[in-house]
Amino acid sequence: MRDSEERENAQQPCRLVSVVIPAANEGRSIGRVIAAVREQAPPGVELEIIVVDDHSKDDTAARAVEAGARVLRLTGGRGGGNPAAARNLGARESRGDPIVFLDADCTPLEGWLEAILRAHDRGEQVVGGALDLPPGLPLSARCDYYCGWYLVHSRAPAGHVPNHPPPNLSVRRAAFFSTSGFTERQPFSYTNEERHWQGELRRRGVRIWFEPKAAVYHWNRPGYGNLLRRNYRWAYTAVEAKHVTGSARMAWLYRWPWLTVALSFPLAFAQAFYILGCWLRARRFEPLLLLPVILLSRLAYGAGMAAGGFRWLRSRSRGMAQVAPRWQ
């Protein structure tokens, strides 16, 4: 009887899951990321790991092949910097369901993939995982982490959310290909690139499930200049993306974009204390000591909101560029 059950299980087709990793100049770490992903496959699940090389100048592609990934190369563009196009290419060439998007600076923790698949099996079409603080980061990188991921860490509660960032994000195949995909046009291609397709699904009643047990370490890069540039860049497209798509937490802040732009610097102070409050509720107290840096990051964010929002509002009369599906 036991032998027959084993033979029957052996004949069951494996579930194929695709993991798409955009990567640019990640030769030192891409092998470690791929190895961590490969260790996640539970029984009955086959992993298809696709690394999309975004014009790397190092040995990212070779290291990824050595680690067992399939490597695609992004062509065209201006020499790199389009993770949205890399994700779309990886999804288009994938075969699995779901498609899991994972950034090259993220290392999955134990139980990551099982938690994602359990949520999908319950009927969730889109599942976002947690981004946790890895050990040993320098202070500037920890500051960058606290300023960016205060809503999507493993101490945050599970539940439906209006938006989830792409570094650790899974979507059922049919749901993703029913949308326009990640926005490839600049400057959205590397910031807020997920909001349009998530907004499309939201308007059809499809919700995003945040699963804190599907956790990865996010290895934020050090440098206070990097922190300020990253916050400015995130904010530069925020007013347009959040107003147009409604795919945002506290979306009401962006309902009147001229007012949002006008209040961008006062909002910076409110956001700094909101971030601090999120971490205190999660019983993380280091951000208390980093409040001056958090406030500085929010001022950079406010500057990006003002500059990018004003640019968009001035050009809005010309109409927003159409975001067309890339699979037709």
N, C-alpha and C positions, 0 to 999 in steps of 0.2 A: 504493500500500500504506500509506504513511504517512498519507495523507488519510483512508483508511478506519479506521485505528486511532484517529485523532483524533476522527472522528465517533462511533466506538463508545464512546470514553471520555466524550464529551460526553453520550451517551445514558444513561450509568450514573447511577443515582439517587444523590444526595448522602447522606452519612451525617449525620443530625441529632443534634447534641449540645446538651444544655441546661445552661446555667450559671446557677445560682440564687444571688443575692446579697441577703441581708438587709441593710437599711440604715436607720439612724436618725440624722438630722442629719449627713449626710455630703455636703452640697452642695458643699463646697470640693474634695472629692477624687473623688466618684463618677464624674465624667466621665473622669478619668485612668484609673481602674480599668477602666471599660468599654472605653476605647480600647485598653488593654493586652491585654484579653481578645480583642477583635476581631482584633488582630494575630496571634493564636495559631493561627488556623484553617489547617490544612494543606490541600493540594488534595484535593477530594472530600469535604470536611467543611463542613457548614453549621452555624453557631452560632445558637442561640436563647438570648439573654441576658435573664433575668428578674430585675428588681430589685423586691424586696418592701419597700415603704416602711412602716416600723414607727413610725407616728405622729410623723413628723418635724415639727419646728417651723420648719425652714428650707426651702430650695428643692431638696431632694434629688430629689424626684419630677420636677420640671421639668428639672433638669440631666441626669437619667438618660434622659428622653425625648429631649432634644437630642442625647445621645450615641448614640442608636439602640437603647436597651433597651426592652423591654416592661415597663411598671410596673404592679404590683398594690399595693393598699393593704390593710394589715392593719387590721381593724376589731375593735371590742369591746375587752375588757381594761380596764386602768386607765391608759391613756394611753401605752403603750409598754413596752419592756423585755422582749419575748418573742421573741427570735430563733429559738427552737425552732418556735413557731407560724408565723413568717415562712418558715422553711425548708420546713415541711410544706405551706404554702399554695403556695409556688413549685413544689414537686415535684408537687403535685396538678394544677396548671395547666400543667405542662410537657408536651412531646411527644417529647423526645429520649431517646436511650439511648446512653451513660450520662447520669446526672444528676450534674453536678459542683457541689458546694457550695463557695462561695468567699466569705469575709468581705469587707466593704467596706473594711477596713484592710489588704488584701493586694493586692499588685501582681504579676502573673505575670511570670516571667523567661523568656528565650528557650528554647523547647523544652518548655515546661511541659505544654501539652496533648498534644503528640506523645508525650511520655513516659507520660502517663496512658493514652492510647489503646493504646500498645504493650503495656502491662501488661494491659489488658482483653483485647486480642486474644490474649494468651497463655493466657487463661482465668481471670484474676483477677476476682472479682466485686466486690471493694471495694479501692480504691487510695487510699492516703493519700500526700500529697506533703509536701515539705520546707518549713519556715518559716525563712527566712534573715534575717539582720540587715541592714537597709538602711543606706546611708551617711548620715552627718549627723545621726543621732539624738542628742538631748541625753543626758547621763549617766544621769539617772533612767530614761529610756526604755530605754537599753541595759541597765541593771540589771534592769528588768522583763522584757526579752527573755531575758536569761540565766537568770532564775529560772523562766521558763515553758516554753521550747522546747529544753531541753537534750537531748532524745531524738529530735527530729524536724527536724533541720537537714540541709543537703545534705552535710555531712561524715560523717553517720551512715551505717552500712551498710544496704544494701537487704536486705529479707527480710520474713518474715511476723511480724506483731505482734498482740497480743491486743486492742489498742485504738488508735484514732487520733482526735485532736481534729477538730472540724468546720470550722475556717477554710479548709482546703485538702483536700477529701475528695471522692472520686468513687465512685459505686456504680451497678451495672447496674440498670436500671429494675425488672425483675421481682424482683430480690433485695430492693430497698428496699420495694416495695409488698407483699412477703410478710411484712413486720414491722409493728410498731406505730408506727414513725417516731420522730422526735425527741420527747422527753417535754415536754409543754407545761405541766404543772402546776408551780406555784411550790413551792420555789425552784429546781427543776431546769431551768426553761425557759431559763436563761442560764448554767448551769454543769453539767457532766456530763450534758448533755441527750442525748448520742449513745450513752451506754453501754447503755441498755436494748435498742435495736434491734440494736446490734452484738453484745450478749450473746445475743440471739435467734438471730442468724446463726451465732455461734460454737457454740451448742448443736446446730446442724444440720450442723456440720462445715465451714461457710464461713469462710475465713480472710481476714484483711486483709493486703494487701501494701503495705509501705512503699517508695515509690519516690523516692529522694533527687534524681533528675534532674528530677522534677516540682516545681520550686522556685518559691516566691513570696517577695517581700519582705513581712515583717510589720511594719507601722508601729506599734509599741507607743507608747502615749500617755505623755507625760512626767508627772512628779510622784511624789514618794515616797509621798504619801498614796494615790494611785491604785494604786501597787504593793502596798501593804499591804492595801488593801481588796480588790483582785483576788485575792490569795493567800488571804485569809480566806474570800472568797466561793467560790473553787474548793473549799476544804477543807470548807466547811459541809455539802455534800451528798456528800462523797467516801466516807465510811464506809458509808453506806447504799447508794450506787450501786455501789460496788466489791464489797461483800459480797453484795448481792442478785444482781448480774449476772455476777460473775466476769470482767468485761471490764476488765482492768487488768494492767499490768505488775507483777510481784511481788504477785500476787493473794493469796498466802499471808499477807501482812501483815494482810489484812482478813477472814481466816477466823474469827477470834475477836474480834468487834467490841468487846466490853467491854474486852478486853486492849488493843486498838488505841487506844481512847479513853484508857485509863489511861496509856498510854505516849506519848501524842501529843506532849508537850513533849520528852522524851528523844529521840524519833524525829526531832524538828526538827533537832537537831545532826547526827545521822547523815545526814539528807537533804541538809543544807548541804554536807557533804563529798562526798556522792555526786554532787551537781550539779557541784561543782568538779572532781571526777575525770572526769566525762563531758566537760567542756570541755577539760581538759588532754589527754585521749586524742584529741580532735579538733584539738589543737594551737592552741587559742584560750587565750591567757594573760591577757587582760584580767580575766576573773573572779577571778584571784588577788588583784588589787588591790581587788576589790569584795566580798571574802569577808564583811566585817562587814554589808554590805547584804543579801547573800544569806542570811546567818544570821538577820537581822531579818525577812526575808520568810518564812523557814521557821518562825519563832516565831509570826508572824501566821497561817501555815498551820496550825500546831499548835493555836492558839486556835480556829480555825474547826473543826478536826476535833473538838476537845473539846466545843465548844458544839453543833455540828450533830449529832455522833454521840450525845451524851447526850440531846438532844431526840428523836432518832429511836428510840433504845433504850427511852426511857420510853414512847413512844407505840406501840411495835411490837405490843403486845398487842391494839391495835385493828385491826391488819392494815394492810398497805400498800395504798394506793389502786391500783386496777386501771389499767393502761395499755392503753387500747383503741385499735385501729387507727382512723385518721381517714379511711379511704377506703372504708368499707363503708356 
